[in-house]
Amino acid sequence: MAPTSSLRVAYKSFPASPLEPFPNRQFVHRPVIDVLLMFGKKSIEYQVLIDSGADFCIFHTEMAEILGITITQGKKMTFYGTSGTPQTAYFHDVHIEVSGWPMELYCGFSSDMKSLPYGLLGQTGFFDRFKVMFDYQGKRIEITPKG
Amino acid sequence: MVYYGSMKHTNYHLLSKKYPDQWVAVESRSGKVVGASKSAKLAYEQSQIKGIKVPLMMKVPKEYGTYILIASSV
């Protein structure tokens, strides 16, 4: 049964090498959560970064291939990251569950995500449906569905 | 308030040493790797053969590195 109140999720910690400006760095802590992706009769779990800098939700194209989605049948969109290099995504409706909260999500699948270990949950599709509070010091994210 | 912690603690350090630049399929309750390949689909298929119907699919980087992420349409 889907929770009706808030959900508190821990940040995930990933190993990281020290950098010249951050010589003591050993870990990075990121608001990454596991979600369930479903399409037809197939389901997979997948890690996504809750990214308020993303206008949309964008996932790896490989997830669409596993789920049996014909990627290029979706609506095509060009998007940009900080480098300004144009990237391509194709949008499809999928069913996802965020810790038991089921929802339909219109998300892009992109083959330009190769260097990223996570999908992105962005403004349209996620932040417009949930109130999200980031508590970096407490290493917790609190997610509340909008009424 | 509901606390969500689906999976045993995942050793990301070990994953990045053992499976750099690969997709891994993980049995989410145990954290056990049940498929690994450069191809996500192949890693998924390995998990199906092992009877894990809903694996956690993870892209393992060489380095978890540094990201400043935006995805803007304009």
Backbone of each chain as ProteinMPNN parsed JSONL, in Angstrom:
{"seq_chain_A": "MAPTSSLRVAYKSFPASPLEPFPNRQFVHRPVIDVLLMFGKKSIEYQVLIDSGADFCIFHTEMAEILGITITQGKKMTFYGTSGTPQTAYFHDVHIEVSGWPMELYCGFSSDMKSLPYGLLGQTGFFDRFKVMFDYQGKRIEITPKG", "coords_chain_A": {"N_chain_A": [[0.849, -1.199, 0.0], [0.475, 2.238, -0.738], [2.328, 4.757, 0.916], [0.869, 7.399, 2.828], [1.768, 9.654, 3.997], [4.74, 11.424, 4.64], [7.919, 10.594, 3.241], [11.01, 9.473, 4.304], [14.228, 9.435, 3.216], [17.482, 8.108, 3.062], [20.491, 9.815, 2.193], [22.784, 8.599, -0.262], [26.093, 7.384, 0.016], [29.038, 7.693, -1.78], [32.212, 6.443, -2.88], [34.988, 8.64, -3.306], [37.696, 10.204, -4.919], [40.372, 12.198, -3.574], [40.636, 15.666, -4.434], [42.448, 18.373, -5.943], [41.459, 20.936, -5.002], [39.945, 19.924, -2.939], [41.343, 18.243, -0.85], [40.893, 16.432, 1.219], [38.821, 14.871, 0.585], [36.859, 11.973, 0.62], [34.485, 10.731, 0.26], [31.423, 11.207, -1.543], [28.238, 12.566, -0.974], [25.057, 11.92, -1.967], [21.75, 12.739, -3.115], [20.411, 10.168, -3.899], [18.12, 7.76, -4.926], [16.45, 4.551, -4.898], [14.298, 3.419, -7.394], [11.355, 1.819, -8.691], [10.91, 0.717, -11.909], [8.454, 0.213, -14.355], [7.097, -1.406, -17.158], [4.78, -2.69, -19.284], [5.026, -6.119, -18.745], [7.402, -6.168, -17.493], [9.77, -5.354, -14.942], [12.138, -3.326, -13.279], [14.563, -2.349, -10.851], [16.098, 0.808, -10.223], [18.603, 3.322, -10.031], [18.253, 6.68, -9.145], [19.015, 10.134, -9.285], [17.889, 12.746, -7.331], [17.329, 15.663, -8.728], [17.331, 18.919, -8.68], [18.196, 20.653, -10.555], [17.551, 19.703, -12.998], [15.404, 19.993, -15.725], [13.658, 18.085, -16.539], [12.756, 14.573, -16.281], [15.183, 12.236, -16.845], [16.363, 9.245, -18.103], [18.652, 6.435, -18.424], [19.07, 5.1, -21.68], [19.383, 2.399, -21.856], [17.723, 1.309, -19.935], [15.218, 1.532, -21.021], [15.494, -0.22, -23.148], [15.73, -2.694, -21.836], [13.207, -2.821, -20.687], [11.65, -3.108, -22.884], [10.778, -0.996, -24.44], [10.291, 0.792, -27.383], [12.505, 2.955, -28.259], [12.87, 5.143, -30.106], [10.307, 5.66, -30.919], [9.23, 7.455, -29.259], [8.643, 10.937, -28.31], [10.931, 13.294, -29.501], [13.563, 15.132, -27.977], [15.9, 17.762, -27.607], [18.422, 18.361, -25.282], [20.472, 20.091, -22.834], [23.507, 20.017, -20.94], [25.865, 21.251, -18.495], [28.041, 21.594, -20.151], [27.085, 22.472, -22.511], [26.833, 20.956, -24.717], [24.75, 19.546, -27.164], [22.264, 17.118, -26.396], [20.299, 14.132, -26.744], [16.995, 13.033, -26.108], [14.308, 10.684, -25.861], [10.913, 10.703, -25.264], [8.724, 8.905, -23.124], [5.834, 7.316, -21.659], [6.027, 5.839, -18.55], [5.565, 3.523, -15.841], [6.239, 4.154, -12.523], [7.5, 3.398, -9.251], [8.021, 4.993, -6.274], [9.38, 4.022, -3.548], [7.044, 2.422, -3.063], [5.087, 4.25, -3.732], [3.012, 4.579, -6.301], [3.183, 5.869, -9.611], [2.479, 7.478, -12.745], [4.87, 8.326, -15.117], [6.198, 10.69, -17.273], [8.907, 10.415, -19.059], [12.242, 11.031, -20.274], [14.392, 9.078, -22.337], [17.776, 8.562, -22.779], [20.673, 8.136, -24.764], [22.864, 9.536, -24.239], [23.738, 9.493, -21.681], [25.862, 8.137, -20.788], [28.141, 8.649, -19.215], [27.146, 8.98, -16.721], [26.236, 7.631, -13.556], [23.608, 7.45, -12.681], [20.044, 7.837, -13.207], [18.034, 10.806, -13.75], [15.828, 12.581, -11.694], [13.778, 15.129, -12.304], [12.439, 18.522, -12.497], [9.886, 18.752, -13.994], [7.556, 16.301, -13.768], [8.569, 15.129, -11.449], [9.39, 16.973, -9.256], [7.213, 18.608, -9.544], [5.228, 17.126, -8.478], [5.9, 16.33, -5.985], [6.783, 17.534, -2.766], [9.974, 18.353, -1.873], [12.466, 18.014, 0.489], [15.742, 18.727, 1.194], [18.121, 17.589, 3.391], [21.124, 18.008, 3.963], [23.032, 17.974, 6.01], [21.926, 16.233, 7.864], [21.825, 14.113, 6.251], [19.529, 13.236, 4.924], [16.617, 12.955, 2.915], [13.476, 14.347, 2.536], [10.415, 13.439, 1.328], [7.346, 14.463, 0.162], [4.137, 13.821, -0.981], [2.34, 16.042, -3.145], [-0.771, 17.455, -2.408]], "CA_chain_A": [[0.0, 0.0, 0.0], [1.281, 3.447, -0.842], [2.3, 5.611, 2.107], [0.057, 8.595, 2.629], [2.405, 10.83, 4.581], [6.038, 11.723, 4.06], [8.896, 9.525, 3.124], [12.353, 9.966, 4.61], [15.175, 8.572, 2.518], [18.866, 8.481, 3.362], [21.45, 10.058, 1.118], [23.748, 7.523, -0.471], [27.485, 7.849, 0.035], [29.848, 7.032, -2.797], [33.643, 6.744, -2.711], [35.476, 9.684, -4.204], [39.121, 10.496, -4.735], [40.681, 13.596, -3.24], [40.898, 16.58, -5.552], [43.351, 19.447, -5.506], [40.791, 21.899, -4.108], [39.3, 19.194, -1.836], [42.322, 17.167, -0.627], [40.449, 15.469, 2.237], [37.588, 14.221, 0.128], [36.866, 10.504, 0.511], [33.151, 10.314, -0.146], [30.434, 12.218, -1.9], [26.917, 12.175, -0.468], [24.135, 12.385, -3.006], [20.344, 12.347, -2.932], [20.116, 9.107, -4.873], [17.155, 6.786, -4.397], [16.092, 3.432, -5.77], [12.89, 3.419, -7.807], [10.941, 0.667, -9.491], [10.404, 1.099, -13.241], [7.63, -0.866, -14.912], [6.502, -1.201, -18.482], [4.268, -4.011, -19.648], [5.173, -7.118, -17.687], [8.767, -6.144, -16.966], [10.091, -4.387, -13.885], [13.512, -3.273, -12.79], [14.893, -1.25, -9.949], [17.018, 1.711, -10.919], [19.006, 4.414, -9.147], [18.035, 8.014, -9.717], [19.437, 11.292, -8.495], [16.874, 13.793, -7.253], [18.152, 16.741, -9.271], [16.498, 20.109, -8.893], [18.713, 21.384, -11.723], [17.081, 19.087, -14.242], [14.052, 20.421, -16.088], [12.836, 16.906, -16.83], [13.285, 13.301, -15.806], [15.926, 11.602, -17.94], [16.931, 7.952, -17.695], [19.511, 5.775, -19.413], [18.347, 4.414, -22.746], [19.468, 0.952, -21.623], [16.579, 0.873, -19.135], [14.105, 1.365, -21.971], [15.745, -1.448, -23.919], [15.384, -3.84, -20.98], [11.755, -2.853, -20.469], [10.966, -3.385, -24.146], [10.255, 0.238, -25.025], [10.939, 1.189, -28.637], [12.896, 4.304, -27.829], [12.696, 6.199, -31.106], [8.885, 5.954, -31.131], [8.857, 8.543, -28.364], [8.859, 12.307, -28.795], [12.355, 13.617, -29.408], [13.9, 16.444, -27.409], [17.313, 18.065, -27.396], [18.655, 19.037, -24.004], [21.857, 20.525, -22.623], [24.086, 20.055, -19.6], [26.706, 22.424, -18.285], [29.019, 21.767, -21.229], [26.415, 23.075, -23.661], [26.749, 19.995, -25.816], [23.372, 19.05, -27.307], [22.02, 15.698, -26.14], [18.981, 13.755, -27.247], [16.181, 12.094, -25.324], [13.0, 10.331, -26.411], [10.022, 10.649, -24.106], [7.716, 7.838, -23.061], [5.139, 7.121, -20.38], [6.339, 4.597, -17.837], [5.014, 3.459, -14.493], [7.319, 4.002, -11.548], [7.134, 3.439, -7.841], [9.024, 5.556, -5.376], [9.099, 3.38, -2.267], [5.653, 1.998, -2.945], [4.165, 5.253, -4.275], [2.93, 4.377, -7.749], [2.862, 7.05, -10.421], [2.842, 7.469, -14.159], [5.918, 9.331, -15.32], [6.576, 10.971, -18.659], [10.338, 10.655, -18.883], [13.077, 10.868, -21.447], [15.471, 8.081, -22.319], [18.854, 9.143, -23.563], [21.936, 7.384, -24.886], [23.938, 10.475, -23.906], [23.907, 9.452, -20.222], [26.853, 7.079, -20.543], [29.118, 8.963, -18.165], [26.462, 9.146, -15.44], [25.797, 6.373, -12.958], [22.212, 7.491, -12.235], [19.063, 8.633, -13.925], [17.734, 12.093, -13.117], [14.438, 12.97, -11.44], [13.832, 16.586, -12.406], [11.307, 19.379, -12.115], [8.639, 18.277, -14.579], [7.391, 14.859, -13.56], [8.851, 14.741, -10.054], [9.254, 18.089, -8.303], [5.867, 19.178, -9.633], [4.29, 16.243, -7.781], [6.348, 16.081, -4.618], [7.57, 18.522, -2.037], [11.227, 17.663, -1.553], [13.344, 18.757, 1.398], [17.075, 18.155, 1.286], [18.821, 17.866, 4.65], [22.465, 17.467, 3.708], [23.744, 17.705, 7.269], [21.331, 15.028, 8.431], [21.913, 13.081, 5.197], [18.184, 12.723, 4.697], [15.725, 13.658, 2.002], [12.087, 14.095, 2.913], [9.587, 13.563, 0.129], [5.933, 14.484, 0.525], [3.301, 14.03, -2.168], [1.505, 17.235, -3.117], [-2.161, 17.047, -2.266]], "C_chain_A": [[0.883, 1.246, 0.0], [1.202, 4.253, 0.448], [1.51, 6.885, 1.828], [0.723, 9.839, 3.186], [3.719, 11.1, 3.879], [6.929, 10.492, 4.057], [10.26, 10.121, 3.434], [13.362, 8.964, 4.062], [16.587, 9.049, 2.842], [19.618, 8.842, 2.076], [22.296, 8.794, 0.931], [25.152, 8.129, -0.515], [28.302, 7.008, -0.933], [31.32, 7.39, -2.583], [34.082, 7.79, -3.726], [36.936, 9.97, -3.898], [39.305, 11.95, -4.31], [40.967, 14.399, -4.497], [41.799, 17.689, -5.038], [42.636, 20.472, -4.612], [40.107, 21.244, -2.908], [40.164, 17.984, -1.452], [41.876, 16.119, 0.385], [39.221, 14.675, 1.806], [37.779, 12.705, 0.043], [35.535, 9.97, 0.003], [32.395, 11.506, -0.712], [29.071, 11.677, -1.454], [25.883, 12.774, -1.417], [22.705, 11.912, -2.726], [19.906, 11.368, -4.018], [19.167, 8.11, -4.22], [16.939, 5.666, -5.405], [14.612, 3.546, -6.109], [12.62, 2.146, -8.601], [10.38, 1.195, -10.803], [9.626, -0.076, -13.804], [7.103, -0.468, -16.276], [6.055, -2.576, -18.96], [4.44, -4.966, -18.482], [6.56, -7.094, -17.056], [8.946, -5.051, -15.913], [11.578, -4.459, -13.576], [13.611, -2.176, -11.738], [16.04, -0.462, -10.583], [17.356, 2.85, -9.962], [18.868, 5.758, -9.849], [18.479, 9.088, -8.727], [18.293, 12.302, -8.497], [17.581, 15.105, -7.543], [17.29, 17.957, -9.591], [17.0, 20.951, -10.061], [18.256, 20.808, -13.048], [15.65, 19.537, -14.517], [13.102, 19.23, -16.194], [13.444, 15.68, -16.154], [13.926, 12.597, -16.998], [16.597, 10.334, -17.407], [17.827, 7.399, -18.8], [18.661, 5.021, -20.444], [18.361, 2.895, -22.548], [18.277, 0.439, -20.804], [15.353, 0.657, -20.021], [14.265, 0.073, -22.765], [15.37, -2.683, -23.103], [13.867, -3.957, -20.831], [10.971, -3.141, -21.744], [10.315, -2.17, -24.78], [11.017, 0.524, -26.315], [11.254, 2.678, -28.542], [12.534, 5.373, -28.844], [11.23, 6.453, -31.467], [8.404, 7.078, -30.205], [9.106, 9.905, -28.989], [10.295, 12.725, -28.484], [12.566, 15.009, -28.826], [15.415, 16.576, -27.307], [17.451, 18.781, -26.06], [20.144, 19.281, -23.82], [22.246, 20.38, -21.156], [24.977, 21.269, -19.475], [27.7, 22.652, -19.421], [28.405, 22.46, -22.443], [26.312, 22.15, -24.86], [25.311, 19.49, -25.953], [23.287, 17.541, -27.115], [20.565, 15.4, -26.495], [18.282, 12.799, -26.291], [14.871, 11.849, -26.061], [12.068, 10.054, -25.234], [8.931, 9.585, -24.243], [7.031, 7.886, -21.698], [5.575, 5.794, -19.781], [5.653, 4.665, -16.476], [6.195, 3.329, -13.538], [6.736, 3.947, -10.145], [8.307, 3.983, -7.057], [8.668, 5.045, -3.992], [7.618, 3.067, -2.077], [4.652, 3.03, -3.413], [4.113, 5.077, -5.786], [2.603, 5.677, -8.473], [3.227, 6.804, -11.874], [3.839, 8.599, -14.36], [6.217, 9.456, -16.804], [8.054, 11.353, -18.623], [11.093, 10.394, -20.179], [14.078, 9.749, -21.243], [16.554, 8.572, -23.26], [20.07, 8.237, -23.599], [23.128, 8.293, -24.6], [24.204, 10.519, -22.402], [25.059, 8.533, -19.817], [27.809, 7.377, -19.383], [28.47, 9.081, -16.78], [26.035, 7.814, -14.854], [24.317, 6.335, -12.576], [21.324, 8.144, -13.29], [18.786, 9.915, -13.149], [16.224, 12.25, -12.923], [14.411, 14.486, -11.345], [12.508, 17.268, -12.092], [9.975, 18.861, -12.655], [8.579, 16.762, -14.426], [7.651, 14.445, -12.127], [8.636, 15.891, -9.086], [7.872, 18.742, -8.392], [4.828, 18.297, -8.934], [4.655, 16.022, -6.316], [7.013, 17.325, -4.046], [8.817, 17.789, -1.558], [12.066, 18.556, -0.641], [14.668, 18.025, 1.515], [17.701, 18.565, 2.621], [20.206, 17.252, 4.53], [23.18, 17.113, 5.009], [23.218, 16.444, 7.945], [21.366, 13.855, 7.479], [20.56, 12.401, 4.973], [17.458, 13.588, 3.667], [14.309, 13.334, 2.475], [11.207, 14.407, 1.709], [8.123, 13.472, 0.547], [5.11, 14.679, -0.739], [2.492, 15.307, -2.035], [0.051, 16.796, -3.175], [-3.018, 17.215, -3.486]], "O_chain_A": [[1.916, 1.286, 0.668], [0.12, 4.413, 1.011], [1.498, 7.38, 0.701], [0.302, 10.957, 2.889], [3.802, 11.012, 2.654], [6.707, 9.513, 4.77], [10.625, 11.161, 2.885], [13.336, 7.785, 4.415], [16.85, 10.25, 2.888], [19.402, 8.246, 1.021], [22.488, 8.022, 1.869], [25.357, 9.235, -1.015], [28.262, 5.778, -0.906], [31.639, 8.5, -2.157], [33.603, 7.816, -4.859], [37.348, 9.973, -2.738], [38.497, 12.816, -4.644], [41.474, 13.876, -5.489], [41.896, 17.912, -3.831], [43.166, 20.836, -3.562], [39.729, 21.934, -1.962], [39.776, 16.841, -1.692], [42.428, 15.019, 0.407], [38.661, 13.903, 2.584], [38.751, 12.226, -0.541], [35.467, 8.901, -0.603], [32.693, 12.659, -0.399], [28.8, 10.48, -1.552], [25.847, 13.985, -1.635], [22.486, 10.833, -2.175], [19.14, 11.705, -4.921], [19.393, 7.673, -3.092], [17.207, 5.815, -6.598], [13.776, 3.743, -5.227], [13.534, 1.496, -9.108], [9.475, 2.03, -10.804], [10.076, -1.22, -13.742], [6.714, 0.678, -16.5], [6.855, -3.509, -19.033], [4.044, -4.659, -17.358], [6.86, -7.907, -16.182], [8.351, -3.977, -15.994], [12.186, -5.529, -13.613], [12.846, -1.212, -11.741], [16.833, -0.991, -11.362], [16.512, 3.29, -9.181], [19.305, 5.94, -10.985], [18.332, 8.953, -7.512], [17.789, 12.667, -9.559], [18.341, 15.606, -6.714], [16.618, 18.016, -10.621], [16.306, 21.864, -10.51], [18.546, 21.368, -14.106], [14.79, 19.468, -13.64], [11.898, 19.356, -15.969], [14.508, 15.751, -15.538], [13.286, 12.39, -18.029], [17.3, 10.359, -16.397], [17.767, 7.835, -19.95], [17.661, 4.389, -20.102], [17.463, 2.193, -23.013], [17.866, -0.712, -20.951], [14.563, -0.262, -19.807], [13.292, -0.636, -23.02], [14.758, -3.613, -23.628], [13.315, -5.058, -20.848], [9.767, -3.389, -21.692], [9.39, -2.31, -25.58], [12.248, 0.5, -26.332], [10.386, 3.533, -28.721], [11.955, 6.398, -28.486], [10.938, 7.365, -32.24], [7.293, 7.584, -30.363], [9.703, 10.013, -30.06], [10.798, 12.538, -27.376], [11.834, 15.945, -29.147], [16.115, 15.623, -26.966], [16.686, 19.694, -25.751], [20.971, 18.744, -24.558], [21.433, 20.59, -20.255], [24.863, 22.212, -20.258], [28.152, 23.778, -19.632], [29.123, 22.973, -23.301], [25.765, 22.525, -25.898], [24.715, 19.052, -24.969], [24.128, 16.789, -27.607], [19.721, 16.295, -26.54], [18.892, 11.882, -25.741], [14.39, 12.712, -26.795], [12.389, 9.279, -24.333], [8.322, 9.398, -25.296], [7.567, 8.419, -20.727], [5.497, 4.752, -20.433], [5.223, 5.728, -16.029], [7.059, 2.475, -13.734], [5.617, 4.397, -9.9], [9.434, 3.498, -7.164], [7.765, 5.569, -3.34], [7.023, 3.408, -1.055], [3.462, 2.724, -3.49], [5.079, 5.398, -6.477], [1.822, 6.489, -7.977], [4.14, 6.043, -12.193], [3.664, 9.696, -13.831], [6.456, 8.467, -17.496], [8.414, 12.458, -18.216], [10.646, 9.647, -21.049], [14.548, 9.503, -20.132], [16.279, 8.951, -24.398], [20.449, 7.645, -22.588], [24.276, 7.863, -24.708], [24.817, 11.462, -21.902], [25.208, 8.195, -18.643], [28.229, 6.471, -18.663], [29.168, 9.262, -15.782], [25.525, 6.955, -15.574], [23.819, 5.28, -12.183], [21.791, 8.897, -14.145], [19.253, 10.082, -12.023], [15.444, 12.075, -13.859], [14.962, 15.063, -10.406], [11.597, 16.68, -11.51], [9.055, 18.567, -11.892], [9.455, 16.042, -14.905], [7.024, 13.508, -11.631], [7.794, 15.8, -8.192], [7.412, 19.357, -7.43], [3.668, 18.691, -8.814], [3.83, 15.584, -5.514], [7.708, 18.063, -4.745], [8.729, 16.74, -0.92], [12.338, 19.712, -0.966], [14.713, 16.853, 1.886], [17.794, 19.752, 2.932], [20.432, 16.115, 4.945], [23.85, 16.084, 5.1], [23.986, 15.68, 8.529], [20.99, 12.739, 7.837], [20.461, 11.18, 4.852], [17.675, 14.797, 3.58], [13.992, 12.183, 2.776], [11.257, 15.503, 1.151], [7.716, 12.516, 1.207], [5.363, 15.616, -1.495], [2.011, 15.631, -0.949], [-0.304, 15.873, -3.908], [-4.206, 16.895, -3.455]]}, "seq_chain_B": "MVYYGSMKHTNYHLLSKKYPDQWVAVESRSGKVVGASKSAKLAYEQSQIKGIKVPLMMKVPKEYGTYILIASSV", "coords_chain_B": {"N_chain_B": [[5.462, 9.435, 8.951], [7.637, 7.678, 6.863], [10.317, 5.498, 6.799], [12.713, 4.766, 4.43], [14.711, 2.245, 3.39], [15.927, 0.296, 1.297], [17.83, -1.584, 0.679], [20.567, -3.685, 1.581], [23.612, -2.342, 2.901], [25.436, -1.071, 0.294], [28.489, -1.811, -1.171], [30.011, 0.443, -2.7], [32.56, 1.128, -3.327], [33.897, -1.319, -3.691], [32.397, -2.304, -5.822], [33.088, -0.472, -7.857], [35.738, -1.053, -8.152], [35.69, -3.691, -8.984], [33.876, -3.903, -11.093], [34.301, -1.841, -13.117], [32.957, 0.632, -15.302], [30.869, -0.972, -16.092], [27.589, -2.415, -16.358], [25.705, -3.541, -13.644], [23.621, -6.084, -12.318], [21.769, -6.338, -9.471], [20.791, -8.229, -6.681], [18.396, -6.979, -4.753], [17.763, -7.216, -2.014], [19.818, -8.647, -0.783], [22.063, -7.463, -1.779], [23.708, -8.727, -3.483], [25.638, -9.259, -6.401], [24.24, -10.248, -9.384], [24.513, -10.263, -12.047], [26.643, -9.017, -14.591], [27.986, -6.849, -16.95], [29.218, -5.148, -19.904], [27.054, -4.566, -21.343], [23.878, -3.535, -20.481], [21.553, -4.944, -20.907], [22.428, -7.553, -21.168], [23.475, -8.018, -18.624], [21.097, -7.835, -17.206], [19.748, -10.052, -18.293], [21.331, -12.108, -17.334], [20.653, -11.956, -14.662], [18.02, -12.789, -14.773], [18.265, -15.45, -15.501], [19.316, -16.395, -13.174], [17.154, -16.299, -11.594], [16.347, -13.919, -10.451], [13.947, -11.804, -10.664], [13.317, -9.086, -10.567], [15.713, -7.152, -10.716], [18.05, -4.79, -9.277], [19.301, -2.411, -11.314], [22.412, -1.125, -11.978], [24.648, 1.345, -13.099], [28.025, 1.177, -13.081], [30.554, 3.327, -12.404], [34.024, 4.108, -13.226], [34.941, 5.876, -11.441], [33.24, 7.609, -8.932], [33.324, 10.247, -8.939], [32.883, 13.727, -9.853], [30.148, 15.765, -10.273], [28.252, 18.263, -11.86], [25.116, 18.762, -12.309], [22.818, 19.523, -14.761], [19.861, 19.55, -16.704], [18.664, 20.921, -19.277], [16.202, 22.169, -21.474], [16.54, 24.31, -23.146]], "CA_chain_B": [[6.766, 9.385, 8.295], [8.081, 6.329, 6.517], [11.737, 5.469, 6.476], [12.947, 3.859, 3.325], [16.082, 1.794, 3.179], [15.522, -0.954, 0.666], [18.881, -2.514, 0.353], [21.718, -3.739, 2.467], [24.617, -1.352, 2.533], [26.136, -1.462, -0.921], [29.888, -1.42, -1.162], [30.252, 1.068, -4.005], [34.006, 1.098, -3.577], [34.195, -2.636, -4.239], [31.767, -2.386, -7.149], [33.837, 0.294, -8.861], [37.009, -1.756, -8.386], [35.466, -4.989, -9.618], [33.062, -3.807, -12.31], [34.323, -0.466, -13.647], [32.344, 0.858, -16.618], [29.926, -2.042, -16.438], [26.278, -2.463, -15.717], [25.525, -4.706, -12.788], [22.288, -6.386, -11.807], [21.975, -6.66, -8.058], [19.63, -8.701, -5.917], [18.381, -5.79, -3.91], [17.705, -7.484, -0.567], [21.109, -9.121, -0.275], [23.149, -6.669, -2.326], [24.575, -9.621, -4.256], [25.678, -9.023, -7.849], [23.74, -11.446, -10.073], [24.789, -10.099, -13.468], [27.552, -7.9, -14.856], [28.389, -6.811, -18.361], [29.206, -3.814, -20.525], [25.688, -4.418, -21.834], [22.882, -3.595, -19.411], [20.583, -5.992, -21.224], [23.059, -8.84, -20.863], [23.511, -8.131, -17.158], [19.713, -8.121, -16.809], [19.435, -11.434, -18.681], [22.023, -12.986, -16.375], [19.866, -11.966, -13.42], [16.811, -13.583, -15.003], [18.678, -16.864, -15.463], [19.528, -16.742, -11.76], [15.862, -16.258, -10.911], [16.052, -12.614, -9.847], [13.049, -11.236, -11.671], [13.34, -7.613, -10.52], [17.015, -6.741, -10.172], [18.437, -3.375, -9.27], [20.288, -2.191, -12.362], [23.286, 0.011, -11.648], [25.806, 1.636, -13.93], [29.157, 1.364, -12.164], [31.613, 4.107, -13.041], [35.381, 3.9, -12.694], [35.049, 6.839, -10.354], [31.956, 8.29, -8.746], [33.681, 11.533, -9.491], [32.302, 15.016, -9.523], [29.157, 16.156, -11.277], [27.341, 19.383, -11.675], [24.145, 18.26, -13.276], [21.582, 20.175, -15.17], [19.325, 19.036, -17.965], [17.791, 22.011, -19.678], [15.764, 22.004, -22.858], [16.945, 25.478, -23.939]], "C_chain_B": [[7.164, 7.938, 8.04], [9.557, 6.394, 6.199], [11.968, 4.4, 5.432], [14.41, 3.502, 3.248], [15.982, 0.388, 2.623], [16.607, -2.015, 0.707], [19.936, -2.539, 1.451], [22.74, -2.706, 2.011], [25.413, -1.848, 1.326], [27.563, -0.952, -0.857], [30.235, -0.855, -2.537], [31.733, 1.077, -4.361], [34.392, -0.224, -4.247], [33.605, -2.785, -5.647], [32.604, -1.671, -8.199], [35.211, -0.313, -9.129], [36.796, -3.003, -9.242], [34.746, -4.88, -10.964], [33.116, -2.411, -12.929], [33.742, -0.398, -15.052], [31.425, -0.28, -17.047], [28.565, -1.76, -15.811], [26.251, -3.695, -14.825], [24.044, -4.837, -12.443], [22.479, -6.922, -10.4], [20.671, -7.188, -7.462], [19.474, -7.74, -4.752], [18.346, -6.093, -2.415], [19.071, -7.869, -0.006], [22.263, -8.22, -0.696], [24.085, -7.484, -3.203], [24.482, -9.306, -5.754], [25.274, -10.319, -8.555], [23.88, -11.322, -11.593], [25.706, -8.913, -13.651], [28.019, -7.976, -16.288], [28.505, -5.353, -18.798], [27.807, -3.505, -21.046], [24.701, -4.556, -20.679], [21.909, -4.744, -19.648], [21.146, -7.374, -20.883], [23.134, -9.058, -19.352], [22.125, -8.468, -16.625], [19.367, -9.583, -17.106], [20.127, -12.44, -17.754], [21.233, -13.075, -15.067], [18.607, -12.81, -13.578], [17.119, -15.076, -14.933], [18.868, -17.315, -14.015], [18.253, -16.6, -10.932], [15.541, -14.964, -10.206], [15.241, -11.82, -10.854], [13.093, -9.709, -11.711], [14.667, -7.161, -9.905], [17.127, -5.22, -10.083], [19.554, -3.217, -10.291], [21.104, -0.947, -12.021], [24.399, 0.136, -12.666], [26.958, 1.949, -12.973], [30.238, 2.162, -12.885], [32.989, 3.696, -12.518], [35.552, 4.714, -11.416], [33.676, 7.466, -10.179], [32.083, 9.783, -8.958], [32.93, 12.752, -8.997], [31.35, 15.411, -10.635], [28.504, 17.461, -10.875], [26.291, 19.187, -12.748], [23.015, 19.243, -13.507], [21.122, 19.479, -16.432], [18.274, 20.031, -18.389], [17.44, 21.873, -21.147], [16.196, 23.189, -23.727], [18.272, 26.004, -23.411]], "O_chain_B": [[7.034, 7.083, 8.916], [10.0, 7.241, 5.423], [11.477, 3.277, 5.543], [15.258, 4.375, 3.058], [15.957, -0.59, 3.37], [16.317, -3.211, 0.763], [20.162, -1.551, 2.149], [22.721, -2.26, 0.864], [25.993, -2.933, 1.36], [27.804, 0.209, -0.525], [30.693, -1.578, -3.422], [32.109, 1.039, -5.533], [35.119, -0.24, -5.241], [34.248, -3.329, -6.544], [32.81, -2.189, -9.297], [35.784, -0.116, -10.201], [37.61, -3.327, -10.107], [34.988, -5.681, -11.867], [32.067, -1.846, -13.24], [34.005, -1.263, -15.887], [31.234, -0.514, -18.24], [28.431, -0.977, -14.871], [26.72, -4.765, -15.214], [23.324, -3.849, -12.297], [23.259, -7.848, -10.174], [19.593, -6.651, -7.715], [20.324, -7.691, -3.863], [18.851, -5.299, -1.622], [19.435, -7.471, 1.101], [23.314, -8.208, -0.056], [25.134, -6.995, -3.621], [23.394, -9.113, -6.296], [25.894, -11.363, -8.348], [23.412, -12.186, -12.335], [25.573, -7.909, -12.952], [28.4, -9.04, -16.777], [27.968, -4.449, -18.157], [27.42, -2.343, -21.175], [24.689, -5.571, -19.983], [21.494, -5.428, -18.712], [20.436, -8.243, -20.377], [22.883, -10.161, -18.866], [21.983, -9.281, -15.711], [18.768, -10.267, -16.276], [19.57, -13.49, -17.436], [21.156, -14.136, -14.447], [18.173, -13.469, -12.633], [16.345, -15.86, -14.384], [18.613, -18.471, -13.676], [18.276, -16.764, -9.712], [14.577, -14.895, -9.445], [15.792, -11.234, -11.785], [12.925, -9.109, -12.773], [14.732, -6.829, -8.721], [16.389, -4.481, -10.735], [20.621, -3.814, -10.153], [20.558, 0.134, -11.806], [25.019, -0.857, -13.047], [26.872, 2.87, -12.16], [30.779, 1.696, -13.887], [33.098, 3.02, -11.495], [36.208, 4.297, -10.461], [33.02, 7.817, -11.16], [31.092, 10.492, -9.133], [32.418, 12.79, -7.878], [31.716, 15.389, -11.811], [28.243, 17.717, -9.699], [26.535, 19.413, -13.933], [22.361, 19.717, -12.578], [21.927, 18.881, -17.146], [17.135, 19.993, -17.922], [18.282, 21.504, -21.965], [16.211, 23.063, -24.952], [18.798, 26.987, -23.933]]}, "name": "protein", "num_of_chains": 2, "seq": "MAPTSSLRVAYKSFPASPLEPFPNRQFVHRPVIDVLLMFGKKSIEYQVLIDSGADFCIFHTEMAEILGITITQGKKMTFYGTSGTPQTAYFHDVHIEVSGWPMELYCGFSSDMKSLPYGLLGQTGFFDRFKVMFDYQGKRIEITPKGMVYYGSMKHTNYHLLSKKYPDQWVAVESRSGKVVGASKSAKLAYEQSQIKGIKVPLMMKVPKEYGTYILIASSV"}
